[in-house]
Amino acid sequence: MEFRSDARIDQSNVRYGGGGGRRGGRGMAVGGGLGGIIILVLMLLFGGGGIGDILGGGGAAQPQQQQPQENPNCQTGADIERDPECRWPAYVTAINDYWSQALEGYQPATTQLFSGQVGTACGTGSSEMGPFYCPGDNTVYIDTEFMGVLLNQLGAAGGYAAEAYIVAHEYGHHISNLTGQMREARAGGNDTGPESNAVRLELQADCYAGVWFKNAMNDPDGLIETVTQDDLNRIVDAARAVGDDHIQQQQGGRVVPESWTHGSSQMRQYWVAKGFQSGDPNVCDTFSTDDLGG
């Protein structure tokens, strides 16, 4: 995946280092492309409660000291070759550019890049959770270094396209939050299983990520200039790697569909492809269909 050298990068919605979000706020973090993976494993091993219980949702966050991260000087796509860290605000810029046009009244989320642990409005977040979205402060949290580690551990090829898909997935949760679908999905409680609202919410975010990618690569003025077949393969591979069934198998256990919170690899690949092939966010209504791609 290559970036257009003269396209602008907007860093105004990206925070670097330290903790973001309010302490002791309300809300529950939403697992995304990688978010919730370690939580899922903990729930399977220890039979714990909901994600909010493990995160300490609603309780006062007590973040450990973070390692400071420098704020890179990123102006255009050309800066990514000079400093690869500029790719993170580039992803965010491209995502916000699309949704600001596609969704009336769109309000950008904040992206917090951190290391170790971070205080959020949903409780304490940590690197091991992977990227996640907190609706309590409308923030996407990413430990950029550890995300690559998780992709590798899950057997994904990785790369810029895979990273962009994961960030776009987290912003997909932000869209669901803005439209009110996240609130409606949670009204029935923290259900699990292949047809649960929890899985439908994750698949919707996958679909939104596919929609964004299709439109971003077709934007003549956008940051993403070229996308190869290899890039597309990496996106599909990342969706496979974060499927509940794949994670359960990799952890040495049996596949337990009743415990799924994100959907199987097949389901996740299906909805990424559905969004990408159409380029239309209206196809992402995962709550009114019986066909979830399983």
N, C-alpha and C positions, 0 to 999 in steps of 0.2 A: 504494500500500500504506500503510495507516494502522496506527498502534500504539495499543494500549489504554492510556489515560492513567494508570490506577491499577495496572497490572501492574508487578511489580518487575523491576529490572535488576540482575543479579549480575555485578560486575566482578572477582570473585576469580580467574577463570581467564583474565584478559586482562592482558598486560603492555604497557606503553607506552614507546616510545623505546628506544634502546640495543640491544645485542645480547642474544639469548637463546640458550639451549641450551649444551651442552658443546662445548668445542673438541676437535678431534682425535678425535671420537667415531667410531662405526661406523654404517653404514646408508647408504641412498641416498634422496635426496629424490624425492618422487613428484609429478609434474606433475598439476595439477588442472584446474579450469575454465579458467584462464588459465595456470596453472603449466606450464612446459615448452614454451610457445609459442616463445619466443626460442631455447630450446635446440634445438627441432625445426628451426628455420630454420638454425641453425648447423650442425647435423648434415647437413642437405640441401646446404648450400653447401660445407662443408669435409670432409664424409665422416668426421666425428669418431667417436669411440667411443661408449660408452653415456652416459646422463645423468650417472651417477656420475663419469665421467671429466671431463666438462665442469664439474661442480660442485666437483670436487676431493673427492669423497666418500671418507671415511676419512683424508684428509690434514688437517693442522692448519689451521684456519680463521684467516685474518688479516683481520678486518673493519676497514674504514676507520672513521673517526670518524663516528658518526651524529649527525644533527641531533636535539636533544632534543625530545620531544613531551610536552606537558602531559597529566596524567592528569585527564580531565574528571570532574566530580562528577555521576554518573548514578545516580539512585535509582529512577525509574519511567519509563514510556513517555512521560509528559508532558515529560520533560526533553529528548527528542529534538527537539521544536519549538524549545526554547531553545538547544540546542547539538546540531547534526546529528551531531557526532562520537560522540554517545551511541548512534547506531544500530549501531555495531560491537559493543559489548558486548551490545546488545539482540539482535542476530542470534545471538551466541554463547549467550546465556541461553536463548533459545527453542530452539535446537538441542540444548543439553544437557538441557533440561527434557524434551524428547520422548524422547531416547535413554536417559535414565536410567530411564524407565518401560518402554521397548520392548525393551531389551537387558539381560538378567540379568547382573549383575556389571559393568555399564558404569562405566568410569573416564573422566572428562572429559579432553579434550585441553587444552593451553594454547594460547592465541592470542597471538602476538607481533606487535604493530604496530610497524613500523620504517620508516626512511628511508635510502635509499642501499644499504648493504651490512650484512649481519648474520652473525655467527658461529653456526653450528648444529652439531648432532651429525652432520650429513651433509656438512659442509664449509661453504664460504662461500656464502651466498645473496645475491642482488642484486635490486633493484627490477625490472630488465628481465626477470627470469624470470617475473614475475607471481606470484600466490599459489601456495604449495606446502606440502605436508605432509612433515615429516621423521619417519619412524617411530623413528629413533634417540633422539629426545627427546620423542616424542608431542606435537609442536607444529605448529600451523598458522601460517605466516609470511605476513604481508600488508603491503605498502606501500600504504596506503589511497589516497594521492593518485595513485600511478602506476597503480593498477588501473583507475581511470576513464579514464586516458590510453590504456591498452591496449584497453579496450572500444571507445573511439572509433576507434582505429586499425584495429580489426577490423570496423568498420562496424556495431556493435551499438547498440541504442537506449539501453541502460544504465538507470539508475534504481535505486531501492531494491530492487525485486523481483529484478533481475538480479544485484545485489550479494549478496543473500541466497542466491540459487541457487549462486553461486560459493563462498561460505563454506560452505554446506551440502554442496557437492561435496567440499571439502577434508576436512570432517568425515566424509564418506562413506568416504574413505581411512582415516580413523582407525578406523571400524567394521570395515573389512576387515582392518586390522592387529590389532584386538582379537580377532576371530574366527579369526585364523590364515590366512584366505584370501589375504592379501597374501603371506605367506611361501610358501604353496603355489604361488602364481602365479609367483613369482620363482625357484622351484626349477629351472625349466627354462632359466634364463638370460634375457638381455635380447632376446627375440624381438620381431619387428615384423610388421606386416601386419594385414589386416582381421579375422582370426580368431585373432590372437595373444593370449597371456595378458596382455600389456601393455594391449592395447585392451580386453579383457574386464574388466580391473581398473578402467579409467577408466569404462567403461559401467556397472559396478556402482556406482561412486560417483555417477554421474548418476542412477541409479535410486533410490539412497538419498536423494539430494537431493529428488527428486520425492515420495518417501514422506513425508519430513519436512514438506515444504511443505503437502501435503494435510492432515496431522494438525495442523500448527500453525495453519492457518486455521480448523480446526474445534474448536479448544480454547477453550471459553468463558472460561477464566481466563488464557489465554496472552497474550503480548505482541502478537501480530498480530491486529488487530481486523477489518480488512476487506481483501479482495483483489479488485481489479477485473479485468475482462477484459483491460484494457490491461496490467495487471501480469502476467497469465498470458502474454500475447503477448510481453512483454519477456523472460520466462524462456525461452520457446521460441526467441526471437531470439538470446539469448545462447548457447544450446546450438548454434544454427546457426553463429554467428560463430566458435566455437572448434573446429569440425570440422577434421580434418586436411586434407581436400580443399579446403575454403574457404581455409584459411591458405596452402596451396601455390599456389592460384590467385591469391591476393592478393599473394603474393611474386613473381608474374610467371613462375612455373614451371609445368610440367605436373603433373598429378595422378599420384602414384606410390603406389598402394595398398600396395605391398610395404614402404614405409617408414613406414607409419602406426603411431603409438604411442597415439593417443587415440580414433580412430574417425572416421568421416565425419560431416558435419552431420546427415544423415538418421538415422544410427545413434544419435547422441547425443540428438537430439530424440525418437526412438522410446523410449529407455530412461527419459528424464525423464518422458515421458507415461505410460509403463507404471507407473512408481512412483507418480506422482500419481493416476492413475485408480484404482489398487488401494488405495493407502495402506497396503500390507502389505510389509514388508521381505523377506518370504519369496519374493516374486516376483523378487527381485534376484539370483538365482543365474545369473549370466551365464556361468558356467563349465561348466554341464551342458546347454546348449542349442545347437542348430545354427542357431537363428533369432536373429541379432543385429540384425535390423532394417535390414540393408543392402539 
